[in-house]
């Protein structure tokens, strides 16, 4: 089987995901996924598409991810894997879509405004 390439994004993280049939090895930035995503919550997020489609250990995944924080990267990888699984077999869409794994979360950090401390927070106001 050929390699399926998809892109997942979350906040400023971008994950390029390559999925092919294999023994279930997930490599993120040339490291094991369990070493790259150390917490169990992040590991769960990365493996969630496989668990929902009963494909644990059936596909090898190679991921190049950059930008953002570790949580945004994990969610970007999850979206990329979900899109790749749907490209491999359209029936997986029925399992992934209700869980929200095919939806691109478009929320981004609001920019800082001039004359303010942050995006919404103002500098302290002194009346007297």
C-alpha positions as a printed Julia matrix, in Angstrom:
128×3 Matrix{Float64}:
   0.0    0.0    0.0
   1.2    3.5   -0.73
   1.85   6.24   1.81
  -1.03   8.62   2.6
   0.03  12.21   3.34
  -2.22  14.67   5.21
  -1.75  17.89   7.17
  -3.21  18.71  10.57
  -3.2   22.13  12.22
  -4.04  23.52  15.66
  -3.24  27.06  16.84
   0.22  27.66  15.33
   1.22  23.97  15.22
   1.45  22.26  11.83
   1.79  18.47  11.55
   2.65  16.69   8.31
   1.48  13.09   8.72
   2.49  10.1    6.58
   0.47   6.9    7.18
   1.11   3.45   5.7
   0.22  -0.12   6.66
   2.62  -1.61   9.15
   3.12  -2.69  12.75
   1.87   0.38  14.64
   5.08   2.39  14.99
   4.44   6.12  15.47
   7.44   8.41  14.93
   7.25  12.14  15.7
  10.2   14.29  14.59
  12.42  11.16  14.35
  11.56  10.15  17.94
   9.08   7.64  19.35
   5.68   9.2   20.0
   5.76   8.05  23.63
   9.09   9.84  24.11
   7.98  13.01  22.3
   4.55  13.25  23.96
   5.43  12.23  27.51
   2.11  12.67  29.33
  -0.59  10.01  29.05
  -3.18  12.61  28.0
  -1.13  13.64  24.96
  -0.42  10.0   24.07
  -4.17   9.3   24.3
  -4.91  12.19  21.92
  -2.43  10.91  19.34
  -3.78   7.33  19.51
  -7.48   8.29  19.67
  -8.21   7.98  15.91
  -6.79   4.44  15.87
  -8.77   3.41  18.96
 -12.06   4.71  17.53
 -11.57   2.9   14.21
 -10.18  -0.36  15.73
  -6.82   0.08  13.97
  -4.42   0.02  16.91
  -1.13  -1.48  15.69
  -2.12  -1.71  12.01
  -0.52   1.47  10.6
   2.94   3.02  10.75
   2.89   6.79  11.16
   5.69   9.27  10.48
   5.05  12.83  11.6
   6.91  16.1   11.14
   5.45  18.68  13.5
   6.53  22.26  14.14
   5.29  25.41  15.85
   3.07  25.94  18.85
   3.2   24.12  22.15
   3.17  20.43  22.95
  -0.64  20.21  23.35
  -1.33  22.04  20.09
   1.14  19.75  18.36
  -0.58  16.64  19.74
  -3.98  17.87  18.52
  -2.53  18.75  15.12
  -1.12  15.21  14.85
  -4.52  13.79  15.83
  -6.27  15.77  13.07
  -3.68  14.68  10.49
  -4.01  11.01  11.45
  -7.82  11.25  11.34
  -7.75  12.8    7.87
  -5.33  10.14   6.64
  -7.5    7.29   7.96
 -10.55   8.72   6.18
  -8.52   8.96   2.97
  -7.57   5.28   3.35
 -11.12   4.11   4.11
 -14.15   6.43   3.88
 -16.1    4.22   6.33
 -13.91   5.51   9.19
 -15.59   8.9    8.79
 -18.7    7.55  10.56
 -16.64   6.8   13.69
 -14.44   9.92  13.67
 -16.88  12.68  12.71
 -19.22  12.42  15.76
 -16.18  12.61  18.07
 -15.09  15.88  16.41
 -11.77  14.52  15.18
 -12.26  15.74  11.6
 -13.03  19.33  12.6
 -10.22  21.86  12.35
 -10.24  23.88  15.59
  -9.79  27.4   14.21
  -9.36  29.2   17.53
  -6.16  31.24  17.54
  -4.52  33.51  20.09
  -5.89  37.04  19.84
  -3.23  39.61  19.03
  -1.94  42.13  21.56
  -3.35  45.63  21.06
  -1.25  48.79  21.36
  -1.81  50.78  24.56
  -2.87  47.64  26.42
  -1.04  45.07  28.5
  -2.38  42.07  26.52
  -5.15  41.46  23.98
  -7.96  42.47  26.36
  -6.23  43.34  29.64
  -5.64  47.07  30.14
  -2.88  48.83  32.02
  -3.87  49.69  35.59
  -6.01  52.83  35.72
  -5.49  55.35  38.49
  -8.25  57.89  38.94
  -6.2   60.13  41.27
